[in-house]
């Protein structure tokens, strides 16, 4: 594999984050007018998802950790609701972690100064 090539799994995951962030932002924005504190926090989390997706595509390592933190935050939020949504979020977190932490992804997110020639 060419070290500069983005793994397909990262491309798909980034697209999902961008889509979830954009759709969630516009959906919740319509619901949150006038904007209150809770609505602003929801919008912030949607912008974080969008940001993570964009910078995953660009190969920024911090975006990988932002994407994991974003999903981890949702796991924590669903820990206080019925069991099924919590388990679904745990499954999503596990799949996302697996995709972002496996060797092809680690190579893609490695800084250029460390990549072998």
Secondary structure as GFF3:
##gff-version 3
##sequence-region A 1 117
A	DSSP	alpha_helix	8	31	.	.	.	ID=ss1
A	DSSP	alpha_helix	37	57	.	.	.	ID=ss2
A	DSSP	alpha_helix	61	78	.	.	.	ID=ss3
A	DSSP	alpha_helix	83	101	.	.	.	ID=ss4
A	DSSP	alpha_helix	103	109	.	.	.	ID=ss5
###
